[in-house]
Amino acid sequence: MDHMGFGLELIHFVRTLFGNARATIAINNSLSDAFELNKSVRQGCCLAPLLFAIALYGINWLINRYTDQGLIEGIRLPHSGKQQVLSQFADYTNVLLKKENISSGRILIHFVWLLD
């Protein structure tokens, strides 16, 4: 979030809210031992859609950067010749690569690095 220009107060708020998150699981009226949530948000969290949109924006930015630098090439659409690299809808993201000059896994690794 810092790389994207979000203010320190919002970043601190999100870190405070999710930094030491713990959860339990209820099965047949019994609770499990508490465990730490490392890479997740609680079900029903009102901030989850916003954080998801921020993450999608980051993926979109990174893929556009790689496309502009010529590191990746998407498929060409018939009749228009426009390049399609990314298709996103709700929580689905598809990376449409023409060549294997960079893999979608490598894009994801670079994106995860940006998040840290």
Secondary structure per residue as TSV (DSSP state, phi and psi in degrees):
chain	resnum	aa	ss	phi	psi
A	1	M	-	360.0	-31.4
A	2	D	T	-63.7	-43.0
A	3	H	T	-62.9	-23.9
A	4	M	T	-93.5	0.4
A	5	G	T	88.0	15.8
A	6	F	-	-72.2	148.9
A	7	G	-	-68.0	154.7
A	8	L	H	-63.3	-32.9
A	9	E	H	-64.7	-43.3
A	10	L	H	-66.7	-43.1
A	11	I	H	-60.4	-44.3
A	12	H	H	-62.8	-41.1
A	13	F	H	-60.4	-47.6
A	14	V	H	-65.3	-42.5
A	15	R	H	-63.2	-39.6
A	16	T	H	-65.9	-42.4
A	17	L	H	-67.9	-38.8
A	18	F	H	-110.5	-6.6
A	19	G	T	-59.8	-45.2
A	20	N	T	-120.0	39.3
A	21	A	-	-68.5	136.1
A	22	R	E	-131.5	156.0
A	23	A	E	-147.0	163.4
A	24	T	-	-130.3	162.4
A	25	I	-	-117.6	131.4
A	26	A	E	-97.4	120.6
A	27	I	E	-132.1	121.0
A	28	N	T	51.0	48.6
A	29	N	T	64.7	16.8
A	30	S	E	-118.9	139.5
A	31	L	E	-97.8	138.6
A	32	S	-	-74.8	171.1
A	33	D	-	-65.5	151.1
A	34	A	-	-68.3	143.4
A	35	F	E	-136.2	157.3
A	36	E	E	-82.8	137.3
A	37	L	-	-94.4	111.7
A	38	N	S	-91.9	-43.8
A	39	K	S	-131.0	45.7
A	40	S	-	-151.9	168.0
A	41	V	-	-121.4	158.8
A	42	R	-	-70.4	145.4
A	43	Q	T	-60.3	132.5
A	44	G	T	85.0	4.3
A	45	C	-	-63.6	129.2
A	46	C	T	-69.5	-19.5
A	47	L	T	-86.6	-13.0
A	48	A	H	-55.9	-47.2
A	49	P	H	-62.1	-37.7
A	50	L	H	-66.8	-45.4
A	51	L	H	-64.4	-36.5
A	52	F	H	-64.9	-43.3
A	53	A	H	-62.9	-38.0
A	54	I	H	-63.8	-42.9
A	55	A	H	-64.5	-42.1
A	56	L	H	-62.3	-39.5
A	57	Y	H	-60.5	-41.4
A	58	G	H	-63.0	-42.0
A	59	I	H	-63.3	-44.9
A	60	N	H	-59.9	-45.1
A	61	W	H	-60.7	-45.9
A	62	L	H	-64.4	-44.0
A	63	I	H	-66.4	-40.6
A	64	N	H	-62.4	-39.0
A	65	R	H	-62.4	-46.3
A	66	Y	H	-63.8	-37.4
A	67	T	H	-65.5	-46.3
A	68	D	H	-61.6	-33.2
A	69	Q	T	-83.5	-2.9
A	70	G	T	77.0	13.0
A	71	L	S	-76.6	-28.1
A	72	I	-	-131.7	154.7
A	73	E	-	-135.1	128.4
A	74	G	-	-86.3	-174.7
A	75	I	E	-81.6	150.1
A	76	R	E	-92.2	130.1
A	77	L	-	-78.4	138.3
A	78	P	T	-62.5	150.5
A	79	H	T	73.6	-40.9
A	80	S	T	-95.6	-28.4
A	81	G	-	74.6	3.1
A	82	K	-	-69.5	148.1
A	83	Q	E	-89.3	130.1
A	84	Q	E	-113.8	116.3
A	85	V	-	-111.1	-35.6
A	86	L	E	-129.4	136.0
A	87	S	E	-129.9	118.4
A	88	Q	E	-128.0	134.8
A	89	F	E	-151.2	126.5
A	90	A	T	51.6	-118.1
A	91	D	T	-105.8	22.8
A	92	Y	E	-106.1	132.0
A	93	T	E	-131.3	124.2
A	94	N	E	-117.7	130.9
A	95	V	E	-104.6	119.8
A	96	L	-	-104.9	98.8
A	97	L	-	-104.9	133.8
A	98	K	S	-79.5	-44.5
A	99	K	S	-115.3	164.5
A	100	E	S	-98.1	37.6
A	101	N	S	-75.1	-17.9
A	102	I	S	-152.7	134.5
A	103	S	-	-88.8	156.5
A	104	S	H	-63.7	-29.7
A	105	G	H	-63.6	-38.5
A	106	R	H	-68.1	-37.3
A	107	I	H	-60.7	-45.1
A	108	L	H	-63.1	-40.9
A	109	I	H	-61.4	-42.8
A	110	H	H	-64.5	-38.4
A	111	F	H	-66.2	-42.3
A	112	V	H	-61.6	-38.2
A	113	W	H	-60.4	-39.2
A	114	L	H	-64.8	-31.0
A	115	L	H	-72.5	-28.2
A	116	D	-	-74.5	360.0
